[in-house]
Amino acid sequence: MQDKGLDFKHKEVVNITNGKRLGYVQDVCADLETGMITSIIVPGSNKLLNMFNQGNDIIIPWQNIKCIGDDLILVEI
């Protein structure tokens, strides 16, 4: 799990609990002191209707990321 944050935007996020595709990574959050990624952000549902509202975004803590592949990130939420 040593991908660069920029590489994450091309990966689709899938919840392994229910198999639901959550979308592509929109952003990553990092601890500025350690430089480690703390979470990833995926746009929530109805992203077209709420284009200017970020309240629906799904924030996935790093510990919930189970596997990072070439084009897929598996999470458990």
mmJSON file of the N, C-alpha and C atoms, coordinates in Angstrom:
{"data_MODEL":{"atom_site":{
"group_PDB":["ATOM","ATOM","ATOM","ATOM","ATOM","ATOM","ATOM","ATOM","ATOM","ATOM","ATOM","ATOM","ATOM","ATOM","ATOM","ATOM","ATOM","ATOM","ATOM","ATOM","ATOM","ATOM","ATOM","ATOM","ATOM","ATOM","ATOM","ATOM","ATOM","ATOM","ATOM","ATOM","ATOM","ATOM","ATOM","ATOM","ATOM","ATOM","ATOM","ATOM","ATOM","ATOM","ATOM","ATOM","ATOM","ATOM","ATOM","ATOM","ATOM","ATOM","ATOM","ATOM","ATOM","ATOM","ATOM","ATOM","ATOM","ATOM","ATOM","ATOM","ATOM","ATOM","ATOM","ATOM","ATOM","ATOM","ATOM","ATOM","ATOM","ATOM","ATOM","ATOM","ATOM","ATOM","ATOM","ATOM","ATOM","ATOM","ATOM","ATOM","ATOM","ATOM","ATOM","ATOM","ATOM","ATOM","ATOM","ATOM","ATOM","ATOM","ATOM","ATOM","ATOM","ATOM","ATOM","ATOM","ATOM","ATOM","ATOM","ATOM","ATOM","ATOM","ATOM","ATOM","ATOM","ATOM","ATOM","ATOM","ATOM","ATOM","ATOM","ATOM","ATOM","ATOM","ATOM","ATOM","ATOM","ATOM","ATOM","ATOM","ATOM","ATOM","ATOM","ATOM","ATOM","ATOM","ATOM","ATOM","ATOM","ATOM","ATOM","ATOM","ATOM","ATOM","ATOM","ATOM","ATOM","ATOM","ATOM","ATOM","ATOM","ATOM","ATOM","ATOM","ATOM","ATOM","ATOM","ATOM","ATOM","ATOM","ATOM","ATOM","ATOM","ATOM","ATOM","ATOM","ATOM","ATOM","ATOM","ATOM","ATOM","ATOM","ATOM","ATOM","ATOM","ATOM","ATOM","ATOM","ATOM","ATOM","ATOM","ATOM","ATOM","ATOM","ATOM","ATOM","ATOM","ATOM","ATOM","ATOM","ATOM","ATOM","ATOM","ATOM","ATOM","ATOM","ATOM","ATOM","ATOM","ATOM","ATOM","ATOM","ATOM","ATOM","ATOM","ATOM","ATOM","ATOM","ATOM","ATOM","ATOM","ATOM","ATOM","ATOM","ATOM","ATOM","ATOM","ATOM","ATOM","ATOM","ATOM","ATOM","ATOM","ATOM","ATOM","ATOM","ATOM","ATOM","ATOM","ATOM","ATOM","ATOM","ATOM","ATOM","ATOM","ATOM","ATOM","ATOM","ATOM","ATOM","ATOM"],
"id":[1,2,3,4,5,6,7,8,9,10,11,12,13,14,15,16,17,18,19,20,21,22,23,24,25,26,27,28,29,30,31,32,33,34,35,36,37,38,39,40,41,42,43,44,45,46,47,48,49,50,51,52,53,54,55,56,57,58,59,60,61,62,63,64,65,66,67,68,69,70,71,72,73,74,75,76,77,78,79,80,81,82,83,84,85,86,87,88,89,90,91,92,93,94,95,96,97,98,99,100,101,102,103,104,105,106,107,108,109,110,111,112,113,114,115,116,117,118,119,120,121,122,123,124,125,126,127,128,129,130,131,132,133,134,135,136,137,138,139,140,141,142,143,144,145,146,147,148,149,150,151,152,153,154,155,156,157,158,159,160,161,162,163,164,165,166,167,168,169,170,171,172,173,174,175,176,177,178,179,180,181,182,183,184,185,186,187,188,189,190,191,192,193,194,195,196,197,198,199,200,201,202,203,204,205,206,207,208,209,210,211,212,213,214,215,216,217,218,219,220,221,222,223,224,225,226,227,228,229,230,231],
"type_symbol":["N","C","C","N","C","C","N","C","C","N","C","C","N","C","C","N","C","C","N","C","C","N","C","C","N","C","C","N","C","C","N","C","C","N","C","C","N","C","C","N","C","C","N","C","C","N","C","C","N","C","C","N","C","C","N","C","C","N","C","C","N","C","C","N","C","C","N","C","C","N","C","C","N","C","C","N","C","C","N","C","C","N","C","C","N","C","C","N","C","C","N","C","C","N","C","C","N","C","C","N","C","C","N","C","C","N","C","C","N","C","C","N","C","C","N","C","C","N","C","C","N","C","C","N","C","C","N","C","C","N","C","C","N","C","C","N","C","C","N","C","C","N","C","C","N","C","C","N","C","C","N","C","C","N","C","C","N","C","C","N","C","C","N","C","C","N","C","C","N","C","C","N","C","C","N","C","C","N","C","C","N","C","C","N","C","C","N","C","C","N","C","C","N","C","C","N","C","C","N","C","C","N","C","C","N","C","C","N","C","C","N","C","C","N","C","C","N","C","C","N","C","C","N","C","C","N","C","C","N","C","C"],
"label_atom_id":["N","CA","C","N","CA","C","N","CA","C","N","CA","C","N","CA","C","N","CA","C","N","CA","C","N","CA","C","N","CA","C","N","CA","C","N","CA","C","N","CA","C","N","CA","C","N","CA","C","N","CA","C","N","CA","C","N","CA","C","N","CA","C","N","CA","C","N","CA","C","N","CA","C","N","CA","C","N","CA","C","N","CA","C","N","CA","C","N","CA","C","N","CA","C","N","CA","C","N","CA","C","N","CA","C","N","CA","C","N","CA","C","N","CA","C","N","CA","C","N","CA","C","N","CA","C","N","CA","C","N","CA","C","N","CA","C","N","CA","C","N","CA","C","N","CA","C","N","CA","C","N","CA","C","N","CA","C","N","CA","C","N","CA","C","N","CA","C","N","CA","C","N","CA","C","N","CA","C","N","CA","C","N","CA","C","N","CA","C","N","CA","C","N","CA","C","N","CA","C","N","CA","C","N","CA","C","N","CA","C","N","CA","C","N","CA","C","N","CA","C","N","CA","C","N","CA","C","N","CA","C","N","CA","C","N","CA","C","N","CA","C","N","CA","C","N","CA","C","N","CA","C","N","CA","C","N","CA","C","N","CA","C","N","CA","C","N","CA","C"],
"label_alt_id":[null,null,null,null,null,null,null,null,null,null,null,null,null,null,null,null,null,null,null,null,null,null,null,null,null,null,null,null,null,null,null,null,null,null,null,null,null,null,null,null,null,null,null,null,null,null,null,null,null,null,null,null,null,null,null,null,null,null,null,null,null,null,null,null,null,null,null,null,null,null,null,null,null,null,null,null,null,null,null,null,null,null,null,null,null,null,null,null,null,null,null,null,null,null,null,null,null,null,null,null,null,null,null,null,null,null,null,null,null,null,null,null,null,null,null,null,null,null,null,null,null,null,null,null,null,null,null,null,null,null,null,null,null,null,null,null,null,null,null,null,null,null,null,null,null,null,null,null,null,null,null,null,null,null,null,null,null,null,null,null,null,null,null,null,null,null,null,null,null,null,null,null,null,null,null,null,null,null,null,null,null,null,null,null,null,null,null,null,null,null,null,null,null,null,null,null,null,null,null,null,null,null,null,null,null,null,null,null,null,null,null,null,null,null,null,null,null,null,null,null,null,null,null,null,null,null,null,null,null,null,null],
"label_comp_id":["MET","MET","MET","GLN","GLN","GLN","ASP","ASP","ASP","LYS","LYS","LYS","GLY","GLY","GLY","LEU","LEU","LEU","ASP","ASP","ASP","PHE","PHE","PHE","LYS","LYS","LYS","HIS","HIS","HIS","LYS","LYS","LYS","GLU","GLU","GLU","VAL","VAL","VAL","VAL","VAL","VAL","ASN","ASN","ASN","ILE","ILE","ILE","THR","THR","THR","ASN","ASN","ASN","GLY","GLY","GLY","LYS","LYS","LYS","ARG","ARG","ARG","LEU","LEU","LEU","GLY","GLY","GLY","TYR","TYR","TYR","VAL","VAL","VAL","GLN","GLN","GLN","ASP","ASP","ASP","VAL","VAL","VAL","CYS","CYS","CYS","ALA","ALA","ALA","ASP","ASP","ASP","LEU","LEU","LEU","GLU","GLU","GLU","THR","THR","THR","GLY","GLY","GLY","MET","MET","MET","ILE","ILE","ILE","THR","THR","THR","SER","SER","SER","ILE","ILE","ILE","ILE","ILE","ILE","VAL","VAL","VAL","PRO","PRO","PRO","GLY","GLY","GLY","SER","SER","SER","ASN","ASN","ASN","LYS","LYS","LYS","LEU","LEU","LEU","LEU","LEU","LEU","ASN","ASN","ASN","MET","MET","MET","PHE","PHE","PHE","ASN","ASN","ASN","GLN","GLN","GLN","GLY","GLY","GLY","ASN","ASN","ASN","ASP","ASP","ASP","ILE","ILE","ILE","ILE","ILE","ILE","ILE","ILE","ILE","PRO","PRO","PRO","TRP","TRP","TRP","GLN","GLN","GLN","ASN","ASN","ASN","ILE","ILE","ILE","LYS","LYS","LYS","CYS","CYS","CYS","ILE","ILE","ILE","GLY","GLY","GLY","ASP","ASP","ASP","ASP","ASP","ASP","LEU","LEU","LEU","ILE","ILE","ILE","LEU","LEU","LEU","VAL","VAL","VAL","GLU","GLU","GLU","ILE","ILE","ILE"],
"label_asym_id":["A","A","A","A","A","A","A","A","A","A","A","A","A","A","A","A","A","A","A","A","A","A","A","A","A","A","A","A","A","A","A","A","A","A","A","A","A","A","A","A","A","A","A","A","A","A","A","A","A","A","A","A","A","A","A","A","A","A","A","A","A","A","A","A","A","A","A","A","A","A","A","A","A","A","A","A","A","A","A","A","A","A","A","A","A","A","A","A","A","A","A","A","A","A","A","A","A","A","A","A","A","A","A","A","A","A","A","A","A","A","A","A","A","A","A","A","A","A","A","A","A","A","A","A","A","A","A","A","A","A","A","A","A","A","A","A","A","A","A","A","A","A","A","A","A","A","A","A","A","A","A","A","A","A","A","A","A","A","A","A","A","A","A","A","A","A","A","A","A","A","A","A","A","A","A","A","A","A","A","A","A","A","A","A","A","A","A","A","A","A","A","A","A","A","A","A","A","A","A","A","A","A","A","A","A","A","A","A","A","A","A","A","A","A","A","A","A","A","A","A","A","A","A","A","A","A","A","A","A","A","A"],
"label_entity_id":["1","1","1","1","1","1","1","1","1","1","1","1","1","1","1","1","1","1","1","1","1","1","1","1","1","1","1","1","1","1","1","1","1","1","1","1","1","1","1","1","1","1","1","1","1","1","1","1","1","1","1","1","1","1","1","1","1","1","1","1","1","1","1","1","1","1","1","1","1","1","1","1","1","1","1","1","1","1","1","1","1","1","1","1","1","1","1","1","1","1","1","1","1","1","1","1","1","1","1","1","1","1","1","1","1","1","1","1","1","1","1","1","1","1","1","1","1","1","1","1","1","1","1","1","1","1","1","1","1","1","1","1","1","1","1","1","1","1","1","1","1","1","1","1","1","1","1","1","1","1","1","1","1","1","1","1","1","1","1","1","1","1","1","1","1","1","1","1","1","1","1","1","1","1","1","1","1","1","1","1","1","1","1","1","1","1","1","1","1","1","1","1","1","1","1","1","1","1","1","1","1","1","1","1","1","1","1","1","1","1","1","1","1","1","1","1","1","1","1","1","1","1","1","1","1","1","1","1","1","1","1"],
"label_seq_id":[1,1,1,2,2,2,3,3,3,4,4,4,5,5,5,6,6,6,7,7,7,8,8,8,9,9,9,10,10,10,11,11,11,12,12,12,13,13,13,14,14,14,15,15,15,16,16,16,17,17,17,18,18,18,19,19,19,20,20,20,21,21,21,22,22,22,23,23,23,24,24,24,25,25,25,26,26,26,27,27,27,28,28,28,29,29,29,30,30,30,31,31,31,32,32,32,33,33,33,34,34,34,35,35,35,36,36,36,37,37,37,38,38,38,39,39,39,40,40,40,41,41,41,42,42,42,43,43,43,44,44,44,45,45,45,46,46,46,47,47,47,48,48,48,49,49,49,50,50,50,51,51,51,52,52,52,53,53,53,54,54,54,55,55,55,56,56,56,57,57,57,58,58,58,59,59,59,60,60,60,61,61,61,62,62,62,63,63,63,64,64,64,65,65,65,66,66,66,67,67,67,68,68,68,69,69,69,70,70,70,71,71,71,72,72,72,73,73,73,74,74,74,75,75,75,76,76,76,77,77,77],
"pdbx_PDB_ins_code":[null,null,null,null,null,null,null,null,null,null,null,null,null,null,null,null,null,null,null,null,null,null,null,null,null,null,null,null,null,null,null,null,null,null,null,null,null,null,null,null,null,null,null,null,null,null,null,null,null,null,null,null,null,null,null,null,null,null,null,null,null,null,null,null,null,null,null,null,null,null,null,null,null,null,null,null,null,null,null,null,null,null,null,null,null,null,null,null,null,null,null,null,null,null,null,null,null,null,null,null,null,null,null,null,null,null,null,null,null,null,null,null,null,null,null,null,null,null,null,null,null,null,null,null,null,null,null,null,null,null,null,null,null,null,null,null,null,null,null,null,null,null,null,null,null,null,null,null,null,null,null,null,null,null,null,null,null,null,null,null,null,null,null,null,null,null,null,null,null,null,null,null,null,null,null,null,null,null,null,null,null,null,null,null,null,null,null,null,null,null,null,null,null,null,null,null,null,null,null,null,null,null,null,null,null,null,null,null,null,null,null,null,null,null,null,null,null,null,null,null,null,null,null,null,null,null,null,null,null,null,null],
"Cartn_x":[0.82,0.0,0.868,1.678,2.54,2.278,1.006,0.648,0.732,0.952,0.914,-0.547,-0.854,-2.223,-2.821,-2.011,-2.527,-2.975,-2.345,-2.716,-4.081,-4.539,-5.803,-6.996,-6.903,-8.044,-8.463,-7.638,-7.965,-8.425,-8.697,-9.103,-10.55,-11.28,-12.674,-12.712,-13.626,-13.757,-14.984,-14.784,-15.867,-15.944,-17.16,-17.396,-17.543,-16.645,-16.7,-17.815,-18.394,-19.489,-20.734,-21.046,-22.257,-21.998,-20.745,-20.4,-20.732,-21.148,-21.565,-20.359,-20.472,-19.456,-19.724,-18.74,-18.917,-18.476,-17.723,-17.236,-15.724,-15.202,-13.759,-13.324,-12.102,-11.562,-11.576,-12.148,-12.22,-11.038,-10.644,-9.571,-8.991,-7.833,-7.229,-6.918,-6.969,-6.589,-5.331,-4.424,-3.159,-2.818,-2.052,-1.5,-0.267,-0.297,0.796,2.108,2.03,3.259,3.966,3.198,3.796,3.823,2.954,2.867,2.078,1.444,0.678,-0.774,-1.332,-2.736,-3.601,-4.596,-5.482,-6.851,-7.275,-8.57,-8.646,-9.631,-9.936,-11.371,-11.674,-13.017,-13.571,-14.807,-15.518,-16.805,-17.18,-18.437,-19.615,-20.543,-21.728,-22.726,-23.883,-24.929,-25.502,-26.166,-26.787,-25.78,-24.595,-23.549,-23.911,-24.757,-25.15,-26.131,-27.04,-28.022,-27.397,-26.37,-25.738,-24.318,-24.159,-22.837,-22.057,-22.762,-22.087,-22.195,-22.8,-22.964,-22.074,-21.092,-20.18,-20.608,-21.817,-22.302,-22.535,-22.641,-22.898,-21.621,-20.48,-19.218,-19.036,-18.425,-18.138,-16.663,-16.398,-15.027,-14.691,-13.697,-13.323,-11.979,-11.967,-10.703,-9.733,-8.451,-7.411,-7.533,-7.885,-7.979,-9.115,-10.04,-11.125,-10.749,-9.583,-9.117,-8.48,-9.01,-8.548,-7.565,-7.691,-6.81,-6.78,-5.585,-5.438,-4.823,-5.586,-5.106,-4.72,-4.461,-4.05,-5.132,-6.411,-7.484,-8.673,-8.466,-9.572,-9.091,-9.928,-9.663,-10.838,-10.532,-11.573,-11.606,-12.824,-12.994,-14.069,-14.073,-15.103,-15.753,-16.972,-17.72,-19.148],
"Cartn_y":[-1.178,0.0,1.247,1.401,2.564,3.38,3.473,4.294,5.765,6.593,8.036,8.471,9.535,10.04,10.339,10.835,11.165,9.923,8.792,7.549,7.047,7.458,6.976,7.45,8.592,9.15,8.289,7.347,6.47,5.1,4.97,3.679,3.729,2.676,2.565,1.938,2.421,1.935,1.025,-0.181,-1.149,-1.568,-1.558,-1.99,-3.512,-4.212,-5.683,-6.222,-5.375,-5.823,-6.154,-5.306,-5.54,-5.583,-5.433,-5.488,-4.218,-3.163,-1.932,-1.133,-0.656,0.225,1.633,2.226,3.54,4.674,4.365,5.388,5.483,6.551,6.758,7.718,7.556,8.409,9.861,10.72,12.142,12.885,12.462,13.15,12.228,12.58,11.853,12.856,12.401,13.222,12.616,13.496,13.017,13.782,13.136,13.764,14.545,15.849,16.679,16.464,16.01,15.771,14.495,13.446,12.163,11.914,12.614,12.4,11.157,10.521,9.294,9.618,8.855,9.014,8.518,9.331,8.963,8.509,8.968,8.559,8.914,8.309,8.658,9.153,9.981,10.539,10.141,9.624,9.203,10.023,10.526,11.273,10.396,10.975,10.238,10.104,9.553,9.356,10.7,10.687,11.878,12.996,12.634,13.638,14.66,14.297,15.259,16.287,15.832,16.739,17.645,17.151,17.904,18.299,18.812,19.095,20.067,20.992,21.981,21.664,20.538,20.135,18.941,19.088,17.996,17.225,17.482,16.816,15.327,14.877,13.465,12.651,13.291,12.58,11.484,10.39,9.263,9.335,9.485,9.533,8.149,7.518,6.153,6.183,5.872,5.861,4.828,5.121,4.245,2.82,2.65,1.3,0.48,1.122,0.397,-0.042,0.371,-0.05,-1.424,-2.399,-3.783,-4.203,-3.639,-4.046,-2.938,-2.662,-1.69,-2.409,-2.458,-3.102,-2.072,-2.533,-1.64,-0.621,-1.043,-0.143,-0.205,-0.817,-1.046,-0.909,-0.346,-0.293,-0.972,-1.996,-2.692,-2.143,-1.75,-1.201,-1.975,-1.84,-2.478,-1.394,-1.012,-0.012,-0.447],
"Cartn_z":[0.0,0.0,0.0,-1.006,-1.066,-2.318,-2.725,-3.871,-3.507,-4.504,-4.319,-4.33,-3.62,-3.549,-4.909,-5.836,-7.154,-7.91,-7.663,-8.34,-7.882,-6.739,-6.192,-7.011,-7.665,-8.392,-9.574,-9.982,-11.104,-10.637,-9.343,-8.782,-8.326,-8.666,-8.234,-6.843,-6.01,-4.638,-4.552,-3.98,-3.825,-2.359,-1.819,-0.45,-0.439,0.243,0.237,1.13,1.977,2.84,2.031,1.024,0.233,-1.273,-1.699,-3.116,-3.886,-3.203,-3.87,-4.364,-5.589,-6.162,-5.643,-5.006,-4.402,-5.313,-6.341,-7.258,-7.206,-7.768,-7.82,-6.727,-6.272,-5.214,-5.689,-4.873,-5.182,-4.563,-3.353,-2.652,-1.59,-1.08,0.035,1.144,2.382,3.536,4.129,4.546,5.085,6.36,7.209,8.405,7.947,8.107,7.594,8.348,9.588,10.35,9.922,9.662,9.306,7.798,7.06,5.624,5.25,6.229,5.968,5.624,4.698,4.325,5.471,5.857,6.963,6.478,5.295,4.755,3.275,2.614,1.228,1.178,0.195,0.055,-1.299,-1.27,-2.469,-2.538,-3.724,-3.82,-3.419,-2.67,-2.253,-3.376,-3.062,-4.065,-4.51,-5.65,-6.234,-6.476,-6.93,-7.115,-8.196,-9.154,-10.172,-9.609,-8.771,-8.191,-7.141,-6.473,-5.399,-5.779,-6.99,-7.507,-6.611,-5.98,-5.15,-3.673,-3.334,-1.939,-1.671,-0.801,-0.506,0.729,1.223,2.419,2.235,0.996,0.728,0.569,0.62,0.415,1.457,1.027,1.916,2.294,3.586,4.083,4.634,4.052,4.425,5.137,6.438,7.186,6.621,6.729,6.184,6.706,7.976,8.542,7.925,7.2,6.539,5.125,4.655,3.331,3.487,2.77,2.907,1.825,0.63,-0.463,-1.516,-2.034,-3.114,-4.304,-5.4,-6.616,-7.651,-8.866,-9.952,-10.302,-10.277,-10.644,-9.67,-8.504,-7.575,-6.136,-5.291,-3.856,-3.161,-2.366,-1.613,-0.199,0.246,1.575,2.31,3.618,4.439,5.294,4.875,5.634,5.83],
"occupancy":[1.0,1.0,1.0,1.0,1.0,1.0,1.0,1.0,1.0,1.0,1.0,1.0,1.0,1.0,1.0,1.0,1.0,1.0,1.0,1.0,1.0,1.0,1.0,1.0,1.0,1.0,1.0,1.0,1.0,1.0,1.0,1.0,1.0,1.0,1.0,1.0,1.0,1.0,1.0,1.0,1.0,1.0,1.0,1.0,1.0,1.0,1.0,1.0,1.0,1.0,1.0,1.0,1.0,1.0,1.0,1.0,1.0,1.0,1.0,1.0,1.0,1.0,1.0,1.0,1.0,1.0,1.0,1.0,1.0,1.0,1.0,1.0,1.0,1.0,1.0,1.0,1.0,1.0,1.0,1.0,1.0,1.0,1.0,1.0,1.0,1.0,1.0,1.0,1.0,1.0,1.0,1.0,1.0,1.0,1.0,1.0,1.0,1.0,1.0,1.0,1.0,1.0,1.0,1.0,1.0,1.0,1.0,1.0,1.0,1.0,1.0,1.0,1.0,1.0,1.0,1.0,1.0,1.0,1.0,1.0,1.0,1.0,1.0,1.0,1.0,1.0,1.0,1.0,1.0,1.0,1.0,1.0,1.0,1.0,1.0,1.0,1.0,1.0,1.0,1.0,1.0,1.0,1.0,1.0,1.0,1.0,1.0,1.0,1.0,1.0,1.0,1.0,1.0,1.0,1.0,1.0,1.0,1.0,1.0,1.0,1.0,1.0,1.0,1.0,1.0,1.0,1.0,1.0,1.0,1.0,1.0,1.0,1.0,1.0,1.0,1.0,1.0,1.0,1.0,1.0,1.0,1.0,1.0,1.0,1.0,1.0,1.0,1.0,1.0,1.0,1.0,1.0,1.0,1.0,1.0,1.0,1.0,1.0,1.0,1.0,1.0,1.0,1.0,1.0,1.0,1.0,1.0,1.0,1.0,1.0,1.0,1.0,1.0,1.0,1.0,1.0,1.0,1.0,1.0,1.0,1.0,1.0,1.0,1.0,1.0,1.0,1.0,1.0,1.0,1.0,1.0],
"B_iso_or_equiv":[0.0,0.0,0.0,0.0,0.0,0.0,0.0,0.0,0.0,0.0,0.0,0.0,0.0,0.0,0.0,0.0,0.0,0.0,0.0,0.0,0.0,0.0,0.0,0.0,0.0,0.0,0.0,0.0,0.0,0.0,0.0,0.0,0.0,0.0,0.0,0.0,0.0,0.0,0.0,0.0,0.0,0.0,0.0,0.0,0.0,0.0,0.0,0.0,0.0,0.0,0.0,0.0,0.0,0.0,0.0,0.0,0.0,0.0,0.0,0.0,0.0,0.0,0.0,0.0,0.0,0.0,0.0,0.0,0.0,0.0,0.0,0.0,0.0,0.0,0.0,0.0,0.0,0.0,0.0,0.0,0.0,0.0,0.0,0.0,0.0,0.0,0.0,0.0,0.0,0.0,0.0,0.0,0.0,0.0,0.0,0.0,0.0,0.0,0.0,0.0,0.0,0.0,0.0,0.0,0.0,0.0,0.0,0.0,0.0,0.0,0.0,0.0,0.0,0.0,0.0,0.0,0.0,0.0,0.0,0.0,0.0,0.0,0.0,0.0,0.0,0.0,0.0,0.0,0.0,0.0,0.0,0.0,0.0,0.0,0.0,0.0,0.0,0.0,0.0,0.0,0.0,0.0,0.0,0.0,0.0,0.0,0.0,0.0,0.0,0.0,0.0,0.0,0.0,0.0,0.0,0.0,0.0,0.0,0.0,0.0,0.0,0.0,0.0,0.0,0.0,0.0,0.0,0.0,0.0,0.0,0.0,0.0,0.0,0.0,0.0,0.0,0.0,0.0,0.0,0.0,0.0,0.0,0.0,0.0,0.0,0.0,0.0,0.0,0.0,0.0,0.0,0.0,0.0,0.0,0.0,0.0,0.0,0.0,0.0,0.0,0.0,0.0,0.0,0.0,0.0,0.0,0.0,0.0,0.0,0.0,0.0,0.0,0.0,0.0,0.0,0.0,0.0,0.0,0.0,0.0,0.0,0.0,0.0,0.0,0.0,0.0,0.0,0.0,0.0,0.0,0.0],
"pdbx_formal_charge":[null,null,null,null,null,null,null,null,null,null,null,null,null,null,null,null,null,null,null,null,null,null,null,null,null,null,null,null,null,null,null,null,null,null,null,null,null,null,null,null,null,null,null,null,null,null,null,null,null,null,null,null,null,null,null,null,null,null,null,null,null,null,null,null,null,null,null,null,null,null,null,null,null,null,null,null,null,null,null,null,null,null,null,null,null,null,null,null,null,null,null,null,null,null,null,null,null,null,null,null,null,null,null,null,null,null,null,null,null,null,null,null,null,null,null,null,null,null,null,null,null,null,null,null,null,null,null,null,null,null,null,null,null,null,null,null,null,null,null,null,null,null,null,null,null,null,null,null,null,null,null,null,null,null,null,null,null,null,null,null,null,null,null,null,null,null,null,null,null,null,null,null,null,null,null,null,null,null,null,null,null,null,null,null,null,null,null,null,null,null,null,null,null,null,null,null,null,null,null,null,null,null,null,null,null,null,null,null,null,null,null,null,null,null,null,null,null,null,null,null,null,null,null,null,null,null,null,null,null,null,null],
"auth_seq_id":[1,1,1,2,2,2,3,3,3,4,4,4,5,5,5,6,6,6,7,7,7,8,8,8,9,9,9,10,10,10,11,11,11,12,12,12,13,13,13,14,14,14,15,15,15,16,16,16,17,17,17,18,18,18,19,19,19,20,20,20,21,21,21,22,22,22,23,23,23,24,24,24,25,25,25,26,26,26,27,27,27,28,28,28,29,29,29,30,30,30,31,31,31,32,32,32,33,33,33,34,34,34,35,35,35,36,36,36,37,37,37,38,38,38,39,39,39,40,40,40,41,41,41,42,42,42,43,43,43,44,44,44,45,45,45,46,46,46,47,47,47,48,48,48,49,49,49,50,50,50,51,51,51,52,52,52,53,53,53,54,54,54,55,55,55,56,56,56,57,57,57,58,58,58,59,59,59,60,60,60,61,61,61,62,62,62,63,63,63,64,64,64,65,65,65,66,66,66,67,67,67,68,68,68,69,69,69,70,70,70,71,71,71,72,72,72,73,73,73,74,74,74,75,75,75,76,76,76,77,77,77],
"auth_comp_id":["MET","MET","MET","GLN","GLN","GLN","ASP","ASP","ASP","LYS","LYS","LYS","GLY","GLY","GLY","LEU","LEU","LEU","ASP","ASP","ASP","PHE","PHE","PHE","LYS","LYS","LYS","HIS","HIS","HIS","LYS","LYS","LYS","GLU","GLU","GLU","VAL","VAL","VAL","VAL","VAL","VAL","ASN","ASN","ASN","ILE","ILE","ILE","THR","THR","THR","ASN","ASN","ASN","GLY","GLY","GLY","LYS","LYS","LYS","ARG","ARG","ARG","LEU","LEU","LEU","GLY","GLY","GLY","TYR","TYR","TYR","VAL","VAL","VAL","GLN","GLN","GLN","ASP","ASP","ASP","VAL","VAL","VAL","CYS","CYS","CYS","ALA","ALA","ALA","ASP","ASP","ASP","LEU","LEU","LEU","GLU","GLU","GLU","THR","THR","THR","GLY","GLY","GLY","MET","MET","MET","ILE","ILE","ILE","THR","THR","THR","SER","SER","SER","ILE","ILE","ILE","ILE","ILE","ILE","VAL","VAL","VAL","PRO","PRO","PRO","GLY","GLY","GLY","SER","SER","SER","ASN","ASN","ASN","LYS","LYS","LYS","LEU","LEU","LEU","LEU","LEU","LEU","ASN","ASN","ASN","MET","MET","MET","PHE","PHE","PHE","ASN","ASN","ASN","GLN","GLN","GLN","GLY","GLY","GLY","ASN","ASN","ASN","ASP","ASP","ASP","ILE","ILE","ILE","ILE","ILE","ILE","ILE","ILE","ILE","PRO","PRO","PRO","TRP","TRP","TRP","GLN","GLN","GLN","ASN","ASN","ASN","ILE","ILE","ILE","LYS","LYS","LYS","CYS","CYS","CYS","ILE","ILE","ILE","GLY","GLY","GLY","ASP","ASP","ASP","ASP","ASP","ASP","LEU","LEU","LEU","ILE","ILE","ILE","LEU","LEU","LEU","VAL","VAL","VAL","GLU","GLU","GLU","ILE","ILE","ILE"],
"auth_asym_id":["A","A","A","A","A","A","A","A","A","A","A","A","A","A","A","A","A","A","A","A","A","A","A","A","A","A","A","A","A","A","A","A","A","A","A","A","A","A","A","A","A","A","A","A","A","A","A","A","A","A","A","A","A","A","A","A","A","A","A","A","A","A","A","A","A","A","A","A","A","A","A","A","A","A","A","A","A","A","A","A","A","A","A","A","A","A","A","A","A","A","A","A","A","A","A","A","A","A","A","A","A","A","A","A","A","A","A","A","A","A","A","A","A","A","A","A","A","A","A","A","A","A","A","A","A","A","A","A","A","A","A","A","A","A","A","A","A","A","A","A","A","A","A","A","A","A","A","A","A","A","A","A","A","A","A","A","A","A","A","A","A","A","A","A","A","A","A","A","A","A","A","A","A","A","A","A","A","A","A","A","A","A","A","A","A","A","A","A","A","A","A","A","A","A","A","A","A","A","A","A","A","A","A","A","A","A","A","A","A","A","A","A","A","A","A","A","A","A","A","A","A","A","A","A","A","A","A","A","A","A","A"],
"auth_atom_id":["N","CA","C","N","CA","C","N","CA","C","N","CA","C","N","CA","C","N","CA","C","N","CA","C","N","CA","C","N","CA","C","N","CA","C","N","CA","C","N","CA","C","N","CA","C","N","CA","C","N","CA","C","N","CA","C","N","CA","C","N","CA","C","N","CA","C","N","CA","C","N","CA","C","N","CA","C","N","CA","C","N","CA","C","N","CA","C","N","CA","C","N","CA","C","N","CA","C","N","CA","C","N","CA","C","N","CA","C","N","CA","C","N","CA","C","N","CA","C","N","CA","C","N","CA","C","N","CA","C","N","CA","C","N","CA","C","N","CA","C","N","CA","C","N","CA","C","N","CA","C","N","CA","C","N","CA","C","N","CA","C","N","CA","C","N","CA","C","N","CA","C","N","CA","C","N","CA","C","N","CA","C","N","CA","C","N","CA","C","N","CA","C","N","CA","C","N","CA","C","N","CA","C","N","CA","C","N","CA","C","N","CA","C","N","CA","C","N","CA","C","N","CA","C","N","CA","C","N","CA","C","N","CA","C","N","CA","C","N","CA","C","N","CA","C","N","CA","C","N","CA","C","N","CA","C","N","CA","C","N","CA","C","N","CA","C","N","CA","C"],
"pdbx_PDB_model_num":[1,1,1,1,1,1,1,1,1,1,1,1,1,1,1,1,1,1,1,1,1,1,1,1,1,1,1,1,1,1,1,1,1,1,1,1,1,1,1,1,1,1,1,1,1,1,1,1,1,1,1,1,1,1,1,1,1,1,1,1,1,1,1,1,1,1,1,1,1,1,1,1,1,1,1,1,1,1,1,1,1,1,1,1,1,1,1,1,1,1,1,1,1,1,1,1,1,1,1,1,1,1,1,1,1,1,1,1,1,1,1,1,1,1,1,1,1,1,1,1,1,1,1,1,1,1,1,1,1,1,1,1,1,1,1,1,1,1,1,1,1,1,1,1,1,1,1,1,1,1,1,1,1,1,1,1,1,1,1,1,1,1,1,1,1,1,1,1,1,1,1,1,1,1,1,1,1,1,1,1,1,1,1,1,1,1,1,1,1,1,1,1,1,1,1,1,1,1,1,1,1,1,1,1,1,1,1,1,1,1,1,1,1,1,1,1,1,1,1,1,1,1,1,1,1,1,1,1,1,1,1]
}}}
